[in-house]
Amino acid sequence: MLITDLKGEEIMNQEQLEQLISAIVAGKYSWACVLMLRFYGRNPLDYIPYRTYYRLIKNNNFAYTLLASEKNS
């Protein structure tokens, strides 16, 4: 299933939507914002401070990499 905007352009696929929802359910709202910006094709650094962005990447990216690798195996 693809999530599209009003123009019919793809915003995110099912896997991306699941990542976004799991971040929200886990209470990681800042990380969910980063994911949403990435999935929409935006650069998160245009919207949040550099230090905040890299702290979020450091704290969350590893966990989501593991989650994705578990789904693929």
N, C-alpha and C positions, 0 to 999 in steps of 0.2 A: 504494500500500500504506500502510495506517495502522498505527502501533504503538499498541497498547492496553495498559492495565493489567489486573489480574485482574478488575476490575469491568466491563471492556468499554468503559471510557471512553478516548477518544482522548488519547494523550500527545503524539505528534508525527507529522507526515506524512513522506513519502519525502524531500522536499527538506531538511527539517530534520535527518533522520537522516543524510543525506549530508554536511551541514555539520558535524555532530557528529563523524562518522567522519573527515572530512578534517582537523579540528582535532587529533584524537587521533593520526592518522598523522603529522602535521606536528610532533608533540611539544608542542603547545600545550595542555597539560592544564588549566591555569587557565582558559583561554578555553573549553575544552570544558565545564568546570563551569558557567561563566556561561551558555553556550548551553543546557545541560541545565536549569538553573533557569528560564531564560526560557521554554523550550518546555513545561515542566511548569506554567507559570503562576505561578511564584514570583518575588518581587522579589530579585534577587541582593544588593541592599544589606542585606537582612535576614540575610545569611550571611557576607558578606565586607566588609572595611573600604572606606569611601568612596574613599579615594585609590587603593587597589588596583583597585577596580572601574573607575574612570575611566581609569586607566592602561591597563587591558586594553581598554577601549572604544576609546581613542585609538590603540592599537597594532594592533588587530585588526579593528575594525568596517569600516574603509575597505577592507581586503583582501576581506572577505566581501561587501561591497556590490558591488565589482568582479566578484567571482565570480558573484554572482547576476545581475548585468546581462549578463555574457557568456553565461550559460545561456539568458537570455530572448531574445537576439538571434540 
